[in-house]
Amino acid sequence: MKIHEYQAKQLLAAAGVKVPRNIVAHTADEAAAAYQTLGGAIAVVKSQIHAGGRGKGTFNQHPEQRGVVLVKSAEAAKENAGRMLGSTLVTIQTGPEGKVVNTLLVEEGLKIARELYLGVVVDRESGGPILIASTEGGMDIEVVAHHTPEKILRESFDVEAGLRGFQARNVAYRLGLEGPSVRAAEKLLTQLCKFFIDRDCSMVEINPLVVTAEGDLVVGDAKVTFDDNAMFRHQDLLPLRDLAEEEPMEVQAQASGLSYVKLDGNLGCLVNGAGLAMSTMDIIKYHGGAPANFLDVGGGANVDQVTEAFRIILADPNVKGILVNIFGGIMKCDTIVTALLAAYDKIGIKVPLVVRLEGTNVDLARKMLAESGKPIIVGTDLTDAAKKAVKSLGA
Amino acid sequence: MSILVDKNTKIICQGITGKSGLFHSQQCRAYAHEHRPGEDVFVGGCTPGKGGTEIDGFPVFNTVEDAVRKTGANCSLIFVPPPFAADAILEAADAGIALIVCITEGIPVLDMAKVKRAMVKSTSRLIGPNCPGIITPGVAKIGIMPGYIHKIGSVGLISKSGTLTYEASWQLGNIGMGQTTAVGIGGDPIIGTTYIELLEMFQNDPKTESILMIGEIGGNAEIQAAEYIKAHVTKPVAAFIAGATAPPGKRMGHAGAIISGGSGTAAEKQLALEAAGVVVAQSPADMGTALKRAIDQRK
């Protein structure tokens, strides 16, 4: 689960990590008032959307307006906020459709001496959490890792004990920090790693971590993602979820126990199992088509789930055909076909439907399909089904 | 021969009184009865608080320790729900279970980090979690796969995915090939046993003549496997990597299947495997034939 920057900063501040003084604004007037309350000469007004690249992003309605701006007066805060709120921000991460900005974060300006990078993730190789740090803050860390891998510091830490003090100091010195900054870093790094574990995060990213002219360390920007599988023990975090940031159909699918991801193509797919669902997308592409989605109905699909799956696939106006690919193991093919035919009638599917079945009771299932009297195209194997499905779009 | 599972494997199920636990325990027992009539392969299960009872003929114990003492079990199949699964794995390891197969999907990743850390000193081997399990055709099925699609044969099969493993086994069956052992390693970011350990076992298993490896986007386990194959594996290997068309940053069902920052893509994995002499199937429909090509190339 992703959260907004302002929410991440509130949680980090509560965990003892230093963040700039800030105020959340939902209207232009609130933004102006926030500027006054912060009382400094310079403030930063930041659009709150889940995607990155906001500073360079522009608004559909106001091409000159950036997603993050420095302001030096209450009037400027108000004017910028007026253009940003309710408008659609397009960044390199949002895709061309962009995201509507509903919330702004107004923050005190910092006297920036240096910008560093910090990230905490789970490292598959060591099988535990790892702290990633770099002197190249404020930049795209993937670009840094690609061009100057020597500038990326990696420090694995124990999932039970957290980041040790000496580890934090080692990282601080390797980042070139000195004097009181080392002490500030030791505190911030250990708190950050503790936060990561306490809250079951899958990612915490501080980019930049600002070293101020006074040698203090302050969180410039924060991205926090939680492990969806651990939300059962963090009920207090659930209200932070912003459904407006998520693909509505993905949210609906999740509620029905389906795993769905919307893609850009026009051939919908309904598959059992994540690996087979990905492979089905791949084989569609391999035969010249373009998948409209990833959809895993899971191992125990029933009539309701299959119906919901069709509904979700067909809610995408780009979908011009559907490929169903089921390898019936424990879930028998005839059970799936029963659900399929019931769903077909319930929904009234009007696009071509290609079905490929294999596995337990496949002969009975194929017979049921053939005798159903519905214009369902049967694929004999994976290749045949993919070819027929791609071809059906042209018909 | 085979790997991990043989005629001495005695299985219990943790979570046997749950719906899935019981159903799959019955299926595994039926498989054993069909292939090894008269032998006791699936010997019971555990559910705390239900010790001393019986469910469909399976004796139920409160603890794994108890089950081991009374049945001689050396393998555990876990169907415990996600919040309690990590504890179940550690209980099995503590009781000295040699082979732990965890089917549970949705375990918090930091729970698995703790399990991984705790098991460093353990002699137990963990397969999974979030996997279909293991099968040595004709000997024992320890998982949720349909037994009949796995034919007895000489292919070592390693896969991150469930239904894609069935697809591969079915394709192998169509061209007259079966498996020594098929292992689902699981689709989570942190798993008990990786490709490399299994590649080594299959390389050392005299009955395994070739290896089929099924991977997917996310992480770099397949790339490390490619390096290992290049250096240590002399048997023919074929592979398929799922998710070539997956967009970056999106989780594709499996928690581990996510491309981040341009790494973990199918293309880089395919390249690494090809560079290691592995025949890579471009289409998921060609997994069986790719292995056939890998074998024929060596003739």
Contacts between the chains, C-beta under 8 A, distances in Angstrom:
chain1	res1	chain2	res2	distance
A	93	B	249	7.9
A	122	B	109	5.3
A	122	B	110	7.3
A	122	B	113	6.6
A	122	B	189	5.8
A	122	B	190	6.9
A	124	B	189	5.1
A	124	B	190	6.5
A	124	B	219	4.6
A	124	B	220	7.5
A	124	B	221	6.9
A	124	B	256	7.5
A	125	B	220	7.6
A	127	B	112	7.6
A	127	B	113	6.0
A	127	B	116	3.9
A	127	B	117	7.3
A	127	B	190	5.0
A	128	B	113	4.5
A	128	B	116	6.8
A	128	B	117	6.5
A	128	B	190	8.0
A	129	B	110	7.4
A	129	B	113	6.6
A	141	B	261	7.6
A	142	B	261	3.7
A	142	B	262	6.2
A	145	B	261	7.2
A	146	B	262	7.6
A	158	B	117	7.2
A	159	B	110	6.0
A	159	B	113	4.3
A	159	B	114	5.4
A	159	B	117	6.0
A	160	B	114	6.6
A	160	B	117	6.9
A	197	B	110	6.3
A	200	B	108	5.7
A	200	B	109	7.9
A	200	B	110	5.7
A	202	B	109	6.6
A	227	B	108	5.4
A	227	B	109	5.4
A	227	B	110	7.0
A	228	B	255	7.8
A	229	B	82	6.3
A	229	B	106	4.7
A	229	B	107	6.3
A	229	B	108	4.8
A	229	B	109	6.9
A	229	B	255	6.7
A	230	B	108	3.6
A	230	B	109	7.6
A	230	B	110	7.0
A	230	B	111	7.7
A	232	B	82	7.7
A	232	B	83	5.9
A	233	B	83	7.3
A	233	B	108	7.8
A	259	B	253	4.5
A	261	B	247	7.7
A	261	B	250	5.2
A	261	B	251	7.6
A	261	B	252	6.4
A	263	B	245	7.7
A	263	B	247	6.6
A	271	B	163	7.7
A	272	B	163	5.6
A	273	B	161	6.4
A	273	B	162	5.1
A	273	B	163	2.9
A	273	B	164	6.5
A	273	B	253	7.9
A	274	B	161	6.4
A	274	B	162	7.9
A	274	B	187	6.3
A	274	B	252	6.2
A	274	B	253	2.8
A	274	B	254	4.7
A	274	B	257	6.5
A	275	B	159	7.4
A	275	B	160	6.5
A	275	B	161	2.3
A	275	B	162	6.6
A	275	B	163	6.2
A	275	B	164	3.5
A	275	B	165	7.6
A	275	B	187	7.2
A	275	B	214	7.2
A	275	B	216	5.9
A	275	B	242	5.1
A	275	B	253	7.9
A	275	B	254	7.4
A	276	B	161	6.8
A	276	B	162	8.0
A	276	B	163	3.9
A	276	B	164	4.9
A	276	B	167	6.1
A	276	B	242	8.0
A	276	B	284	7.8
A	277	B	252	7.4
A	277	B	253	6.2
A	278	B	216	6.2
A	278	B	217	7.4
A	278	B	242	4.1
A	278	B	243	4.3
A	278	B	245	7.8
A	278	B	246	6.1
A	278	B	252	5.3
A	278	B	253	7.4
A	278	B	257	6.9
A	279	B	164	5.8
A	279	B	167	7.5
A	279	B	240	7.6
A	279	B	242	4.6
A	279	B	284	3.7
A	280	B	284	7.6
A	281	B	243	7.8
A	281	B	245	4.5
A	281	B	246	7.0
A	282	B	242	6.4
A	282	B	243	7.0
A	282	B	244	4.8
A	282	B	245	5.3
A	282	B	266	7.8
A	282	B	283	7.4
A	282	B	284	6.1
A	283	B	283	5.5
A	283	B	284	5.4
A	283	B	285	6.3
A	284	B	245	7.6
A	285	B	244	7.0
A	285	B	245	4.6
A	286	B	282	6.5
A	286	B	283	4.9
A	291	B	245	6.2
A	294	B	246	7.2
A	294	B	250	7.9
A	294	B	252	5.5
A	294	B	253	6.9
A	296	B	253	4.6
A	299	B	144	7.5
A	299	B	162	7.7
A	327	B	163	4.7
A	327	B	166	4.9
A	327	B	167	5.4
A	327	B	170	7.3
A	328	B	146	7.9
A	329	B	144	7.4
A	329	B	145	6.2
A	329	B	146	3.9
A	329	B	149	7.5
A	329	B	162	7.9
A	329	B	163	6.9
A	329	B	166	5.3
A	330	B	23	7.9
A	330	B	24	7.8
A	330	B	27	7.4
A	330	B	144	5.9
A	330	B	146	6.3
A	358	B	167	7.5
A	358	B	170	6.2
A	359	B	146	6.4
A	359	B	149	7.1
A	359	B	166	6.8
A	359	B	170	7.5
A	360	B	146	5.8
A	360	B	148	7.9
A	381	B	285	6.5
A	382	B	167	7.3
A	382	B	283	7.8
A	382	B	284	6.3
A	382	B	285	4.0
A	383	B	283	6.8
A	383	B	285	4.2
A	386	B	285	7.7
